Amino acid sequence: MRLILLSLTTLFISIISAPGQSFDSSGRVIDDGRFAAATKQVNQFFRRFNAEESKEGDIRYNPGDENYRDKALRRSFINILFDNETSDISNELKREFIAHVVSDTYPQYLNFHGGEWFAEVNTVFNYNGRKQDVILFLKLQPQGLGYEWVIENVNFPPFSDAFNKPEGDDKKFLHPLSHELGFMNLKKAMLDNPRPESYTPDGFQPDYLTLFLFEIKSNRMKFETVKDTKFHFFQIDKWYFELTQFNRPGFNTGWLIANLLKLEEGDKEIILNYIYDRN
């Protein structure tokens, strides 16, 4: 687990890194215009979305400051927080989203500690001698006087492929009179059936996180590296968006909204099932 924590530290160092910045001989940042335009940190994305810093990014606004959460500033900021090069988010949807979050009657802001957002981290582990991709889902939770990132879910095909509970006539079962035999038929059931999940209750869901931790503790799964990360947000009422880091030339770079969806009733669960790759 120390390796995982170390990798997460590396991950968030990469989050802080600033695409488009260069340095002079004294080590000072040279602003080429693109530096101010790029949203270099996830925390900065929050501040810009809420209009809690200046356009240049060199002044923080606090409650009581004249420009704190200024509506016009928010509009100009949010307009540059979309991926305009590779995503297919329509201008109409962007306008509707911006109007929703800067509404005069019910403006909405992002809250770093407000829940309803989580990280999807694409990692590589060595599993039984082979390098394989493992997707970890992390969330913030209170810890002492602060917060910590914790792993709450895992997506790893070898785990999910191992559980395929049969249905209907294909499903083996334990006879309802098994108790009269002292459940001695369990031996045959376990030895003859390669799908022991057949004997689990309706609605059974494997706990992949526990499996993941067990494999690490058994030294069959060893951490290699973090490949990339993105974040999923459900904080804005009736909206979902995905935040992804883009490292590329130009001004439309850094942490940007790569996917945007307006939610109807029931859509959130559908999206979560898709993200977690749940059937």
Buried (B, 14 or more C-beta within 10 A) or exposed (E): EEEBEEBBEEBBEEBEEBBBBEEEEEEEEEBEEBBBBBBBBBEBBBBBBBBBBBBEBEEEBEEEEEBBBBEEBBBEBBEBBBBBEEBEBEEEBBEEBBEBBBEEEEEBBBEBEEEBBBBBBBBBBEBEEEEBBBBBBBBBEEEEEEEEBEBEBBBBEBBBEEBEBEEEEEEBEEEEEBEEEEEEEBEEBEEEBEBBBBBEEEEEEBEBBEBBBEBBEEEEBEBBEBEEBBBBBBBBEBBBBBBBBBEEEEBBBBBBBBBBBEBEEEEBEEBBEEBBEEE
